Amino acid sequence: VAQSFSRSLSLLSSGSGSGSGGNLFPPSRNSSNLLFHPSGSRFSIQAAKGTNTKSLTGVVFEPFEEVKKELELVPTTPFVSLARHKFSDDSESAINDQINVEYNVSYVYHALYAYFDRDNVGLKGFAKFFNDSSLEERGHAEKFMEYQNMRGGRVKLQSILMPVSEFDHEEKGDALHAMELALSLEKLTNEKLLKLQSVGVKNNDVQLVDFVESEFLGEQVEAIKKISEYVAQLRRIGKGHGVWHFDQMLLNEV
């Protein structure tokens, strides 16, 4: 066995063999674009011309080189956001529009709160429900404002319309009419949120899309389901004594 092994080593070191003029490993180009050169009984590996040196060194990220283009984009003038990055004007404008939507809905809910809190209406449960809803929508507006500032946009508050102050309905009564109005407002808000989400998709703003989907859309469909049930229940009880019991349920709801 030892003699056979020595003979094999002798063949390799002498370069004897067949098919390549006595060279078992002629210079050739393999899939990694490297050249193999025999050197006595040893073989050396050399990079061919045009080979990407990063694949040899293992370096895939050169921060000091790649950051140069980012340094050129850092604003040096005052009143310009330093944090803004990959944030389009369309996204900024759409967020300001959504802030306005949230404030308008909050304003209507506050008007409903004021109506049901009157002494000649006296439905404290409905007043509490709409006051909580108003605060929630304002909280949404503030959350969008914080997000706008975080992304380096500018918050621009727009005008909001004065809501009506009377909500009694001859056929439906005030309780059912108000709850149907609330359901319509929640659906409208959901449509506006979906529009904002589509702006993020259009501008490849993954972070904005994630923010809208994770913070608002789930909560919105839950609110639509909840108020839909309230509308169905109020339609069953009509304008009579059942409205008072429904009001007590809202008053005691956590």
C-alpha positions as CSV (number, residue, x, y, z in Angstrom):
1,V,0.0,0.0,0.0
2,A,2.9,2.4,0.9
3,Q,4.6,1.7,-2.4
4,S,1.3,2.4,-4.3
5,F,0.8,5.7,-2.5
6,S,4.4,6.8,-3.2
7,R,3.9,6.0,-6.9
8,S,0.8,8.1,-7.0
9,L,2.6,11.1,-5.4
10,S,5.4,10.7,-7.9
11,L,2.9,10.8,-10.8
12,L,1.4,14.1,-9.4
13,S,4.7,15.8,-8.8
14,S,6.1,14.8,-12.2
15,G,3.0,16.0,-14.1
16,S,2.7,12.7,-15.9
17,G,-0.7,11.6,-17.0
18,S,-3.0,11.5,-20.1
19,G,-5.2,13.8,-22.0
20,S,-3.5,17.2,-21.3
21,G,0.1,16.8,-22.4
22,G,1.3,15.3,-19.1
23,N,-0.5,18.0,-16.9
24,L,-3.2,16.6,-14.7
25,F,-4.5,20.1,-14.0
26,P,-4.1,22.4,-16.9
27,P,-4.9,26.1,-16.5
28,S,-8.7,26.4,-16.7
29,R,-11.4,28.8,-15.8
30,N,-14.0,27.5,-13.4
31,S,-17.4,28.8,-12.4
32,S,-16.0,31.2,-9.8
33,N,-13.8,32.9,-12.4
34,L,-10.6,31.6,-10.8
35,L,-7.4,30.1,-12.5
36,F,-5.7,27.1,-11.1
37,H,-1.9,26.9,-11.8
38,P,0.2,23.9,-11.0
39,S,3.5,24.7,-9.2
40,G,5.5,21.5,-8.6
41,S,3.4,19.4,-6.2
42,R,1.5,22.5,-5.0
43,F,-1.2,24.5,-6.7
44,S,-1.9,28.2,-6.4
45,I,-5.2,30.1,-7.0
46,Q,-5.2,33.4,-8.7
47,A,-8.1,35.7,-9.6
48,A,-8.7,36.1,-13.3
49,K,-9.0,39.6,-14.8
50,G,-12.3,41.2,-14.1
51,T,-13.0,39.1,-11.0
52,N,-15.0,40.8,-8.2
53,T,-12.5,41.1,-5.4
54,K,-15.3,41.4,-2.8
55,S,-16.0,37.7,-3.3
56,L,-12.4,36.9,-2.4
57,T,-12.1,39.2,0.6
58,G,-15.6,38.5,2.0
59,V,-16.4,42.2,2.1
60,V,-20.0,43.0,1.0
61,F,-20.5,46.3,2.7
62,E,-18.1,49.3,2.6
63,P,-19.8,51.9,4.9
64,F,-17.2,54.6,4.4
65,E,-17.6,54.4,0.6
66,E,-21.3,53.9,0.4
67,V,-22.2,56.6,3.0
68,K,-20.6,59.3,0.8
69,K,-23.7,59.7,-1.3
70,E,-25.9,59.9,1.8
71,L,-23.7,62.6,3.3
72,E,-24.3,64.7,0.2
73,L,-28.1,64.5,0.9
74,V,-27.9,65.7,4.5
75,P,-29.5,69.2,4.5
76,T,-27.3,72.1,5.6
77,T,-29.9,74.8,5.4
78,P,-32.1,75.7,8.5
79,F,-35.8,74.8,8.7
80,V,-35.3,71.6,6.6
81,S,-35.8,68.2,8.2
82,L,-32.7,66.2,8.9
83,A,-34.7,63.0,9.6
84,R,-36.6,62.9,6.3
85,H,-35.6,59.8,4.2
86,K,-37.5,58.0,1.5
87,F,-40.6,60.1,2.3
88,S,-42.5,61.4,-0.7
89,D,-44.5,64.7,-1.0
90,D,-47.6,62.6,-1.8
91,S,-47.3,60.7,1.5
92,E,-46.8,63.9,3.4
93,S,-49.9,65.5,1.8
94,A,-52.0,62.4,2.3
95,I,-51.2,62.3,6.0
96,N,-52.2,65.9,6.4
97,D,-55.5,65.1,4.7
98,Q,-56.1,62.2,7.1
99,I,-55.4,64.5,10.1
100,N,-58.1,66.7,8.8
101,V,-60.5,63.7,8.5
102,E,-59.9,62.6,12.1
103,Y,-60.4,66.1,13.4
104,N,-63.7,66.6,11.5
105,V,-65.1,63.3,12.7
106,S,-64.0,64.2,16.2
107,Y,-65.9,67.5,15.9
108,V,-69.1,65.8,14.8
109,Y,-68.9,63.3,17.7
110,H,-68.4,66.3,20.1
111,A,-71.5,67.9,18.7
112,L,-73.4,64.6,19.3
113,Y,-72.1,64.6,22.9
114,A,-73.3,68.1,23.5
115,Y,-76.8,67.2,22.1
116,F,-77.3,64.1,24.3
117,D,-76.0,65.9,27.4
118,R,-78.8,68.5,27.2
119,D,-81.2,68.5,30.1
120,N,-84.2,68.1,27.8
121,V,-82.6,65.0,26.1
122,G,-80.9,63.5,29.2
123,L,-79.4,60.4,27.6
124,K,-76.1,60.3,29.6
125,G,-75.0,57.0,28.1
126,F,-75.2,58.3,24.5
127,A,-73.4,61.5,25.7
128,K,-70.6,59.4,27.2
129,F,-70.3,57.2,24.2
130,F,-69.9,60.1,21.8
131,N,-67.6,62.0,24.0
132,D,-65.3,59.0,24.2
133,S,-65.6,58.6,20.4
134,S,-64.6,62.3,20.0
135,L,-61.5,61.9,22.2
136,E,-60.5,58.7,20.3
137,E,-60.7,60.4,16.9
138,R,-58.7,63.4,18.2
139,G,-56.1,60.9,19.5
140,H,-55.9,59.4,16.1
141,A,-55.2,62.9,14.6
142,E,-52.5,63.5,17.1
143,K,-50.9,60.1,16.4
144,F,-50.8,61.0,12.7
145,M,-49.2,64.4,13.6
146,E,-46.5,62.6,15.6
147,Y,-45.8,60.3,12.8
148,Q,-45.6,63.2,10.3
149,N,-43.0,64.9,12.4
150,M,-41.1,61.6,12.9
151,R,-40.8,61.1,9.1
152,G,-39.6,64.7,8.6
153,G,-42.9,66.0,7.1
154,R,-44.7,69.2,8.0
155,V,-48.0,69.2,9.8
156,K,-50.5,71.6,8.1
157,L,-53.8,71.8,9.9
158,Q,-56.7,72.5,7.6
159,S,-60.1,74.0,8.1
160,I,-62.9,71.9,9.7
161,L,-66.6,72.4,9.1
162,M,-69.1,73.4,11.8
163,P,-71.4,70.3,12.4
164,V,-75.1,70.5,13.0
165,S,-76.4,70.8,16.5
166,E,-79.8,69.0,16.2
167,F,-80.0,65.3,15.7
168,D,-83.6,64.4,16.3
169,H,-85.3,62.5,13.5
170,E,-89.1,62.4,13.0
171,E,-89.2,58.7,12.0
172,K,-86.1,57.2,13.6
173,G,-85.7,59.2,16.7
174,D,-82.5,60.8,17.9
175,A,-80.8,57.7,19.3
176,L,-81.0,55.6,16.1
177,H,-80.3,58.5,13.8
178,A,-77.2,59.4,15.7
179,M,-75.9,55.8,15.8
180,E,-76.5,55.4,12.0
181,L,-74.6,58.7,11.5
182,A,-71.7,57.3,13.6
183,L,-71.7,54.1,11.5
184,S,-71.4,56.1,8.3
185,L,-68.6,58.2,9.7
186,E,-66.6,55.1,10.7
187,K,-67.0,53.6,7.3
188,L,-66.0,56.9,5.7
189,T,-62.9,57.0,7.9
190,N,-62.0,53.5,6.9
191,E,-62.2,54.5,3.2
192,K,-59.9,57.4,3.9
193,L,-57.4,55.2,5.7
194,L,-57.4,52.7,2.8
195,K,-56.7,55.6,0.5
196,L,-53.8,56.7,2.6
197,Q,-52.5,53.1,2.6
198,S,-52.7,53.0,-1.2
199,V,-50.6,56.2,-1.4
200,G,-47.9,54.4,0.7
201,V,-48.0,51.4,-1.6
202,K,-47.8,53.6,-4.7
203,N,-44.7,55.4,-3.4
204,N,-43.1,52.2,-2.1
205,D,-43.3,53.6,1.4
206,V,-43.3,50.3,3.3
207,Q,-43.1,52.0,6.7
208,L,-46.1,54.2,6.1
209,V,-48.1,51.1,4.9
210,D,-47.1,49.2,8.0
211,F,-48.1,52.2,10.3
212,V,-51.6,52.5,8.8
213,E,-52.2,48.8,8.8
214,S,-50.9,48.0,12.3
215,E,-52.2,51.1,14.1
216,F,-55.6,51.9,12.5
217,L,-57.2,49.4,10.1
218,G,-57.8,46.6,12.5
219,E,-59.3,49.0,15.1
220,Q,-61.4,50.6,12.4
221,V,-63.2,47.4,11.3
222,E,-63.8,46.5,14.9
223,A,-65.5,49.8,15.5
224,I,-67.6,49.3,12.4
225,K,-68.8,45.9,13.6
226,K,-69.6,47.2,17.1
227,I,-71.6,50.2,15.9
228,S,-73.4,48.0,13.3
229,E,-74.7,45.9,16.2
230,Y,-75.8,49.0,18.1
231,V,-77.8,50.1,15.0
232,A,-79.4,46.7,14.7
233,Q,-80.4,46.7,18.3
234,L,-81.8,50.2,18.2
235,R,-83.9,49.4,15.1
236,R,-85.5,46.5,17.1
237,I,-86.4,48.6,20.2
238,G,-87.7,51.6,18.2
239,K,-88.2,55.0,19.8
240,G,-89.9,53.9,23.0
241,H,-88.9,52.9,26.5
242,G,-86.2,50.6,25.2
243,V,-84.0,53.6,24.3
244,W,-83.6,54.4,28.0
245,H,-82.4,50.8,28.7
246,F,-80.0,51.0,25.8
247,D,-78.7,54.3,27.2
248,Q,-78.1,52.7,30.6
249,M,-76.1,49.9,28.9
250,L,-73.9,52.5,27.2
251,L,-73.5,54.4,30.5
252,N,-72.3,51.4,32.3
253,E,-70.1,50.0,29.5
254,V,-66.4,50.1,30.3
